[in-house]
Amino acid sequence: MSADLAAQDSREHWGSRIGLILAMAGNAVGLGNFLRFPVQAANNGGGTFMIPYFISFILLGIPLMWMEWGIGRYGGRYGHGTIPGMFDRLWQNRAAKYLGVLGIVMPLVVFIYYTVIVGWLLGFAWFSITGDYFGNTTAESMSQYLYAFQNIHDTSQHNGWIGFMFYGITIAAVVYVLSRGVSGGIEKLALYGMPILFFFAVVLMIRVLTLPATAFGSPSEGLAFVWTPDWSALGNASVWLAAAGQVFFTLSLGMGTIHTYASFLSKEDDITLTGLATASTNEFAEVVLGGTVAIPAAVTFFGVTGAMAIAARGSFDFGIIAMAVVFQSLPGPQIVGQIAAFMWYALLFIAGITSSVALASPAMAFMQEEFGYARRKVAVGIGAVALALGLAVVVWNQQGWLGEWDNWAGTFGLVIFAFIEIWIIRLAFGVDRFWTEIHEGADLRIPGFFLFTLRWISPAFITGLLLWWGWVDMLPALLMEGIPPEQIAIRWAARLTMVGMLLVGLLLIRKAWQNPRRGLGSAPRGAAREVV
């Protein structure tokens, strides 16, 4: 048997195409769809934002999505479920595997702080069904309630350990799913969780659209805000930057998670039609559901101006604080608002937990495949690391720890990673060769327009985005412009922790490639291996 077939046969596989689509959708459909997207739209002119958003989706999102599916399946053929091995196969250069450290460490960093947020949402689902925060009917009082819950040092609403308890429950759930394997854990979570998520979202969408008008506004005004562009504002560079950034978030591009999930496919499995189906599912969740629940609801009870003011304060204020006020204001008995609020925070929790599992998967696959550790041990180990480092996120959240990690690993890092992988395909592996690769077993022939896009437009787009974003947003962030002096030490600690994790990742990659018995890797069994 050839090395690639041996590697392929020894790895886990998805149980069904629908399970794969839902799992990939679970990876992509996350908090960005229901929390970040409405805020980005509201902060960038509503309908004005949607035009560069869809342009970025077609010229950058879809080509990169197919590219990451293709890289993942190609790497899985040789026994690689993570980026170091995949880059090593795509580009025969000693540096390639080390560049792949971004595809392991970045999703792990995001996983740690992301699960903290998911724990908050689990807490709010519980507080909704119990009615704990009901009575805080203004944005100001709900802000105090949320901030007290997020701040482990604030006991004005709950004991400090309550927030960390919900975080621990979230980590335990992720560890359990990961320990069950690909088809027995990840796929089953998606098969049950995603239909529930979409059911809750559709019910809430119908309820929001049937709300009576108030003195502030109506659902129809909210929809008009989302879908009526101000053409003159399209010359604003920040709108285009925000739209392109949202596309990365919404499709989970530049994370390494798509690659790991796609590595469990065989050469005969379709990735063109399945990838498009997954992207379409994600867009339905984001644009149709995410954009039709939060924004019309907020406009109805706060007006367009009030909704924009809340959105300017961030995703938590818009998706948690404002929505909590909305649910308390629903017509009918209080239990109606409690159930609606529970459904909202529960769907956010499900969206977050499915994405959390995906974010932990690259580190899982790396430790299993490169070092031979058992799945359950790796799952528990990742959970322990997350709890330890997540404690820093919880304790120093008010001092900016979460913000630093989100800015560098969960925002700018995605663009850097995508820049690296697209130029490896463009210059090292070859676009024509890659085009042939992604059509292996394809049920859908991709239009030639996307070959031209992948060859010319997407590399230029991502390069321009990286330079633009780096100059406009990341350079001031690097210099900590506008940061309160009392936060600087904690923010530097957060940065140095990320640097330390990258160094550990690089050392583990080096050790893995020095192991003469390493996996099924980049050469047939028994062949000599390069030791770098």
N, C-alpha and C positions, 0 to 999 in steps of 0.2 A: 504494500500500500504506500502511496506517495506521502511525503511529509505533510502536505496541505490537507489531504483527505484524512490522515491520522489525526491531525490537530482538530479538524472540523468534527470528526466523529466522537472525539473524546470530550467535547464541550456540551453544555446544556443547550436546549433549544426551546423555542416558544411552542406551546401546545396547540395554538390555533391562530389563524390570521386575525380574527376578531379580537383575540386576547392580545396579540401584538399591537394592533391599532389602538386599543384602549389603553394599553400600558404606555405606548409612545405618547398618546394624548394626555395620559396622566402625568408624564414627564413634562410636557409643554404647558398643559392647563394648570396653572398655579395661581399664586397670589397676584402675580403680574396681570392676569386677566381681569380679576374682579376688584383689586385694590389699586394697582398702579395705572392700568389703562384709563379708568375714569378720571383719575387725577391728572394724567398727562393730557388727556383731551380737554379737560376743563381749564387747565393752566395755559393751553396753547391755542385758544380760540375755537374750541369745539369742532365745527365742520371744517374750519381752516386746517386743523391738525390732520383730518382724515385724508386729505389729498396727498401730502408727502408720505403719510403712513402707508397707503396702498401702493404708491410708487416704490417706496423702499421695500415693501413686501414682495413685489414682483421682480425687481432688479437685484435685490440683495438677499431677501429672506428665502424665497423658493430655491434659487440656485445653490445657496449655502446649505439649505436643508438637504437637498439631494446629494450634495457633495459629502456631507457628514454621514449620511446613510451609506454612501458608497465606500467611504474610508473605513467605516465600522465593519461592514460585511467583508471587505477585502482583508482587513486585519484579522477578523475571526477565522478566516480560512487557514491562517497560519498559527492559530492558537493564541492570538493576542486580543484581549478584551479592553485594552487601554491604550492611550495615545503614545507612550514611549515605544512600544513594539510596533504600532501602526506607522509612526513616522519613520522608524528604522527600516521598515519594508518599503515605504514610498520613496525615501531618499537615502541612497547608500552613502551616508556621511556620518562620521563619528559624532557629530554634534546633534544629529536629528533626534535621537532618543532622549537627550537631555532637554531639548526644547519641549518634549512631551510632558515634562514635569508639571506644566501649567494645567494639563488635562487631568491631573490627579489631585493636586493640592488646591487649586481654585474651587472645584466643586465641593471639596471637603470643608474648606473655609465657609463657603456659602451654606453648606449643610448645617454647620454648627449654629450660625446665627439665625438661619431660616427656621430651624426647629424651635428656637426660642420664641419666634413670632407665632409659629403654628401652635405652640403651647398657650400663648395668650389667647388665640382664637378658640382653642378648646375650652379655656376658662370662661370666655364670654358666651360660648354655647351653653355651658352649665349655668352661668349667671342669668341667662335669658330665660331658660325653662323654669328656673326657681324664682325669677322676678327680682333678683337681688339688687339690680341697679334701677329698677322701675321707681319712679318718683324723681329721678334726675332728668327733668324734662327740658333743660336748656343745654346748649352746646358747652357753656362754661362749667356747669356742674358735672356733665359727663366727662369733660376734659379732666377735671380733678379726680373723678373716679378711675378713669383709665390710667392716668399718670401715677396714681397711688398704687394701682395693681402692678404696673410695670416696674416701679421703684421698690426694690426689695427692702430698702431702708425706711419706707413709708408705711406705717401701720395704721393710718387713719381710716382705711376701709377694710383691710384684711390683715392677717398676720403676714409678715414678710415672706415666710416660706411657701405661701400659697402659690405664687407665681412659679417658683422653682418646682413645685410639685407637679403642676400641669406640664412643665417642660420635661420632667422625668417620665411622666406617662407617655408623652409623645416619643421620646427616645426609645422607651421600652417597646412601643408599638412598631417603630421602624426596625429595631433589632429583631423582633419576632418575624416580621415579613421577610427581611433579608435572610434570616437563618433557614427559611423554608425553601429557598431556591428561586429559580426563574419562573418555571411554570407553576410550582406549588405555592409560591409566596407572592412575587411581584405581579404575575398575571392574574392570580385570583383576587388580589386587592383591586386591580383595575376592573375586573369583570363585575365585581359587586359595587365598588366605590364610585366608578364613573357614572353608571346609570342613576344612582341615588343623587349624585351631584347635579346631573342634568335635570332630573325630576324636580329637585328643590329650586333650581334656577328658573325653570319654566313656570312653576307655580308662582314664584315671587315676581317674575316679569308680568304675568297676567294680573296679579294683584296690584302692582304699581301702575300699570297702564289703565286700570279701572278706578284709580283713586279720583275722588271729586276734587275740583279745583279749590284752592284756598286763596286767601287774600294776597299771598306771595306769588303764586304761580300755579301751573298745572303740568301734568305729564306731557301733554302735547308741546308745551313750551320747552320742556327739557329735551324732547326729541328734536325739535326745531333747532335748538342750540347745538346738538350733536351733529346734525346733518346739513346745516346751512353755512357754507363757507364765506369768509370775508376774503375775496380774491386779492385785495390790496395787501393783506397781511402775509401772502405767500413769499414776499420778498424778505421776510424776517428769517435770518439764518438759524436762530434758536429753535424755531418751529421744526425745521427740517432735521436738525440735530436730535431733538426730542423724539421725532417720529422714527428715525433710523434706530435710535437706542431702544425704543419700545419694541421694534421688530425683533431685535436680539433677545430681549427678555421673553417675548411671547412665544417664540419658537425654541427657546432654550439653546440658542446657537452659541458656539464658542465655549461651551461648558465641558464637553467630553462625555456627557451623559447619552446623547444620541449615538455616539460611536460605540459605547459599551452595549447598549441595547441592541444595536444593529449587528454587533459581532456574533450574536447568538443565531443569526440567520445562516442558511446554507447558500451556496452559489446559485441554486435553482430558485430560491425565494425571490419574489418580486419586491423591488424597492421603489420603483417609479410610481406606480399607482398607489401602493400602500403608503408611501411617504406623502403623496399628495392628499390622500384621504385623511391622514393624521393632521397635516397642516390645515386642511379645511375644517376638521373637527375643532381644532384650536381656535380658528378664526370665528367660527360660529359661537363658541363659548365667550370669546373676548368681545367681538363687535356687537353681535346680536343680543347676547345675554348680559355680559358685563356692562356694555354701554346702554342697555335698556332698563337696568334695575337701578343702579346707584345714582346716575345723573338725573333722570326724570324724577326719582323720589326726592333727591335733595332740592331740585328746582321747585318742586311742588310745595315743600315746607319752608324753604329758605329763600326762594327766588333765584334768578340767574346770578345776580350780584352776590347774594349771600353764599350760594353754592361755590362760586369762584373764590370767594374769600376763604372759605373753609378748605377748599382744595389747595390753596396756596400754602396752607400750613402743613400739608403732607398727606400721605396715604392713610395713616392711622386716624387722623382727624376726619378724613372724608369717609373712609370705609367702616370705621368702628364708631367714632363719636357721633358723626352726623346720622348714620344709619340707626344707631341706638335711639336717638331722639325721634327719628321718623317712625320707628316701630312703636314707640310709646304714644305717638300721635294718630295711629290708625283708628278709623271709626270702629265702634263696637266695644265689647268688653275687653278687659285687660288681657285675658287669656289668648285672644286673637293676636295681639301684639307680641305676646311671649312666644307663641308658636312660630310666627313669622320671623321673629328675631333669631330663634333657635335654628330655623332652617337656613337663614343667611350665614350665621357663624359656623354652622355645621358644614355647609357646602364649602366655605372657606377653609375649614379644617381638612376636609377630604381633599380639596385641591392642593393644600399644603402638604399633606402626608404622602400623597402619591408622588409629588415632586421631590420630597425629602428622600424617599426611597431611591429615586433615580440619582439624586445628587451623591448619595453614599455609594452607589454601585461601582464607579470607577476605582475607588480605593479598595473596595471588596474584591473586584476582579484582579487588580494588580497583586495584592497579597496572596490570593489563591493561586493564580497562574504562574507568577514568577518565583514564589517561595514555597508553594505546595501546602499552605496552611488550610485546615479544614474550614468550611464555610461558617459553621456556627461559632468557632473560635474567633474568626475575623469579625463577624457581626458583633459579637460581644466586645471585642477590642475597640472597634470603631465607636460603639456606643459609650464605652468608658472614656475614650478620648474626647468625644463630644460633650459628655457631662462635665469633664474637668475644665475644658476650655470654654464651654458654654457658661460656666459659672462666672467667668470674667465678663462675658457679654451681659449677664444678668446684673452683676454687682456694679459694673461701670457703664451701664447703658446710658445713664444721664450725663456721663462725661464724654460720650461720643465714640465708645468702642465699637458698637454696632455700625454706626455711620461710617467709620473708617473702613471696616471690613466690606461693607456693602459698596462703598465707593470704588475701592481698588480691586477686590476680587469679583464682586457681583456686577460691576458696571464697566469700568475701563478695561479690566482684565479680559472680558469677553471679546472686545474688539481686537486686542492684541493677539489673542489666541486665534481668532478667525483670520486675521491678517497673515499669521504664520502659515496656517494650513492651506489657505487659498494660493499663496505663492509657492508652497511646496508642490502643489498640484500643477500650478501654472508653469514652473520652471524646472522641476526635478522629475516628477512622474509623467507629466504630459497630459494636456487636456484631451487630445484625441484618444489616447489610451484609456484615460479615465472614463470618457464618454462611452467607449465600448464596454468597459467594466460595469457601469451602472445599468446597462441594458441587458446584462446577463439575466435570463429568467424573467424579463420584464413583460408585464401585461399591457403596458402603456408605452408607446414610442413618444419620447419627449420631443416637442417641436424644435426645429433647428435654431429658432430664435434664442433658446436658452443655451445652446452651444456657443453662439456668438456672445451671449451675456456672460457666461462663465469664463470665456477666454479673455474678454476685453472689459466689459462694463463692470462686472462685480469686483475684479481686482482694483480697477481705478476707483470705484465707489468706496471700497473698504480702506484703501490707502488715504484717500481724501478725508474720509470720516475720522480715521485715526489721527491724522495731523490736525484736523480742525478741532476735534474733541480734546486732543491733548493740549492745544494752545488755549482754547476758550475755557475749558472746565478743569482739566487735570493739573495744569501748571499752577493756577491759583490754589487748588486743593493741596498740591505738594508743598507749597510754601505756607500753607495754613492761613491764608488771608481771611480775615474776619472771624477767626476762631477765638473764643474767649481764652485768656491766658491760663485760667485754671484748668482748662481741658487739654492743654498741649501735651503735658507729660503722659496722660493716659492714652491719648491718640498715638503718640510715638511708641508706647508700649504695645498697642494694637498692631502697628506697622511692623515692629521688630518681631512680634510673634509670627506674623505672616512670613517674614523673611526667614525666620528659623524653620518654619514648616517647609518652605521651599528648599532650604539647605538639606534638611532631613530627606526630602523627596529625591533630591539629586544623589545623595549618598546611597539610598536604597536602589535607585536605578543602576548606579555603578556596581553595587554588590550583586544585583540580579544578573547583569551581563558578565560578571566574573565567575558566576556559578556554572561549572562545566555540565551540570545535569539540568540546566534551566529549561523547563517546559518543552514545548515542541517547536518553539521559536522560529528563527529566521533561516534555519538550514535543516536538511534532513537529519534524522537521528544518526548519531555516529560520526557526523561530519565535524571538521574542525571549526571552532568558534573564535571569533575575534574577541579579545579581552582588552578593554580600554580602561 
